[in-house]
Amino acid sequence: MTFSSVAGRFRIFALAEAISWAGLLLGMFFKYVVVQNEIGVKIFGPIHGVVFVGFVLVTLMAKEPLKWDGRTLVLGLLSSIPPFGTVIFERWAAKTGRLDGTATEAAPEQL
């Protein structure tokens, strides 16, 4: 992964968004289940927020260079909502050629 290419930046932010989700979920688990201490949420909440915004921006910036259609862009943006959805979208986009600009029309069952 390289930060110098559009696809590289997208992949890095997709992974970072998933990791920050994991940290936030872990923080919430400790806050509400284990020790009733919110330090994990105080740490990972802002980190996740910044990485989430970065992922949305990098996804919007990837549309033109990677030749994404509107459907792919919307799926990419929606992937940031469920935990680890960005990694699932990134793998699908790589598999279908959407990260190198050679995408072919995907059949609905490829989603």
C-alpha positions, -999 to 999 in steps of 0.1 A, spaced: 0 0 0 13 34 -9 -1 67 2 10 84 -31 -18 68 -52 -56 74 -50 -62 37 -45 -35 35 -19 -49 64 1 -84 48 -1 -71 14 11 -52 30 40 -83 50 51 -105 20 47 -83 0 70 -78 28 95 -116 34 96 -121 -3 105 -94 -2 132 -108 29 147 -143 13 148 -127 -17 166 -111 6 191 -144 25 197 -163 -8 201 -137 -20 225 -139 13 245 -177 10 246 -175 -26 258 -153 -16 287 -174 15 294 -208 -4 296 -199 -40 305 -165 -43 322 -154 -14 343 -179 15 337 -149 37 327 -153 58 297 -116 64 289 -116 41 259 -146 60 244 -129 94 252 -98 82 233 -112 63 204 -143 84 198 -124 115 185 -99 92 166 -128 74 149 -145 107 141 -114 121 124 -107 89 105 -144 86 94 -143 121 80 -110 113 62 -125 81 47 -155 100 34 -133 127 18 -109 102 3 -139 82 -11 -153 114 -26 -119 122 -41 -115 87 -55 -146 89 -78 -131 106 -108 -95 91 -108 -108 56 -103 -137 61 -127 -164 51 -102 -200 54 -112 -226 69 -88 -236 35 -75 -200 26 -65 -195 60 -48 -227 55 -28 -217 20 -18 -183 33 -7 -198 60 14 -224 37 29 -197 12 38 -184 36 64 -216 32 85 -215 -4 97 -184 -16 116 -157 -30 93 -179 -22 62 -150 -2 47 -128 -33 46 -155 -54 30 -161 -26 4 -123 -23 -3 -120 -60 -9 -150 -60 -32 -137 -29 -51 -102 -45 -55 -118 -78 -67 -139 -61 -93 -112 -37 -106 -126 -6 -91 -94 3 -74 -73 3 -105 -98 20 -128 -105 -11 -149 -139 -19 -135 -164 -39 -154 -201 -40 -148 -206 -61 -118 -235 -85 -116 -257 -80 -85 -245 -113 -71 -209 -100 -70 -220 -75 -43 
